[in-house]
Amino acid sequence: MNLGNGIVAKHSFSRQPDVGYRDYHEKMATYAAILCGPATALKAGVTPRTFAAPEAGDDNEMFNYTETASDRAGVGA
């Protein structure tokens, strides 16, 4: 596949089912599972999931994720 500017792809990475994905979460979970398979074969127990799920019952549980960017940047309290 010619991507332009002299760049030609010989392979592509797509796992989209004919009916598409239900939502973004299903899409990302599918790709994470595909990529995690070979890693798990090399080291048991590895996972692409890095953060705990939000606690149930929170009024904003859909958006209740731990913010980690400031800590990684060294600017957190």
Secondary structure, 3 states (H helix, E strand, C coil): CEEECCEECCCCCCCCCCCCCCCHHHHHHHHHHHHHHHHHHHCCCCCCCCCCCCCCCCCCHHHCCCCCHHHHHCCCC
